[in-house]
Amino acid sequence: MLISNILTQRVRQDVLEMIFNAKASHIGSAFSIADIVSVLYADVMKYDKNNYKREDRDVFILSKGHAGSAVYAVLYELGILTKDEINSYCKNGSNLSGHVSSKGVEGVEFSTGSLGHGISVACGMAFARKRDAKKGNVYVLVGDGECNEGSVWEAAMFANQHGLDNLCVIVDCNKMQAMGNSKDIIDLPEISKIWSAFGWNTVEINGHDCEQIYKALTMPHKGKPLCVIANTIKGKGVSFMEGNILWHYRNPDGEAYNKAKKELTD
Ligand SMILES: Cc1ncc(C[n+]2csc(CCOP(=O)(O)OP(=O)(O)O)c2C)c(N)n1
């Protein structure tokens, strides 16, 4: 049984509390990746909680940094962040900024928020490890909207050129962006074929099924980087947020908060 199976509901509850208390946004984006990030930190990645900076650790970069609340929530559930830290989310003086930050935050490797950057940094980390024959895999999560950024494809070519088989990209494919559906903005139909054409080993899964996520993230991919296309639903877990673009930026007010809390606890 995967640990993540018992984590994901609690992670969504934490995200709701954090975003409600801070009057912050991006709840739909965080719910979209709650299962993926839970599987990564709880079941897939190897790291030492008591000595997080060990050189042979696996690393994760959230390239769509606006969904940072999901990462902080997982780190809290795993005992890496404290309740006080979580309660300070997105407030003045806190290390936990809305867009994910590594400054003073154990378990976060790189600060992101400007889309299209995290994947290039992940490629650099994977390249350096391979060149220096060092252990540890590099995982990076990008949004499907983020894949409209040209820098994503420069990174994809680089990883293929150097056979970065210590690198895995997960595409959170919820088919939505900030202001609308991806197909109406810059459509990337059959996105897995695009990654395959860039030379990557590609697999497509349900991004809310912990077993499928685990199986994909641990599959062997010798000689090539791995791309996991995770089909997800923006706002997953709360009925009136699912697939509703309003919840990219909208903060759950009193009534929405109460309804969401009920759905996530029943
Ligand atoms: C370079 C850059 N341009 C624009 C934005 C504003 N922005 C924040 S989230 C977002 C939509 C991203 O869509 P996607 O990657 O699909 O993430 P999700 O739908 O899961 O939120 C945009 C355009 C940004 N953060 N960075």
The ligand as a Gaussian input file, in Angstrom:
#p B3LYP/6-31G(d) Opt

LIG

1 1
 C        6.533000      33.376000     -17.805000
 C        5.175000      33.463000     -17.160000
 N        4.142000      33.958000     -17.904000
 C        2.909000      34.059000     -17.339000
 C        2.695000      33.680000     -16.044000
 C        1.301000      33.840000     -15.416000
 N        0.666000      32.558000     -15.186000
 C        0.591000      32.013000     -13.955000
 S       -0.155000      30.527000     -13.925000
 C       -0.427000      30.567000     -15.591000
 C       -1.116000      29.437000     -16.281000
 C       -0.279000      28.221000     -16.315000
 O       -0.988000      27.134000     -16.859000
 P       -0.531000      25.671000     -16.559000
 O        0.927000      25.568000     -16.722000
 O       -1.360000      24.767000     -17.389000
 O       -0.833000      25.485000     -15.021000
 P       -2.241000      25.227000     -14.293000
 O       -3.332000      25.266000     -15.314000
 O       -2.165000      23.896000     -13.693000
 O       -2.369000      26.292000     -13.265000
 C        0.078000      31.760000     -16.138000
 C        0.002000      32.113000     -17.565000
 C        3.813000      33.194000     -15.308000
 N        3.696000      32.789000     -14.038000
 N        5.026000      33.077000     -15.898000

